Amino acid sequence: MEFIEKLKEEVKNYYRMDDLLDEHYKEEIYKDIDFIETLNTDEHRWYILEENVYKVKINDEDYYFGIVEVGSLKSESMCASDTGVTMELFEVEKIVKETFRRK
């Protein structure tokens, strides 16, 4: 997928997905990127990294991808660039689970 390959390179210039989306807010395809869920967190002394899943709709088809990004900072005097961690895109697989509820 051409857009995903482009995005894979683009994310290396950012620390958080929100920053990338803010930068490209005028571009239509970026408006179709939605946060789905957090898969994992990795806590460090001054910040928390998150593995988040996003969805983008291209030509009426949903594509899912994961992003490692700075989730939160533990110091008010820090900014995301202080972590030295840039985003990384990774492939994800959608798993549909069967579940039950009480009648």
Secondary structure, 3 states (H helix, E strand, C coil): CHHHHHHHHHHHHCCCHHHHHHHCCCCHHHHCEEEEEEEEEEECCCEEEEEEEEEEEECCEEEEEEEEEEEEECCCCCCHHHHCCCCEEEECCCCCCCCCCCC
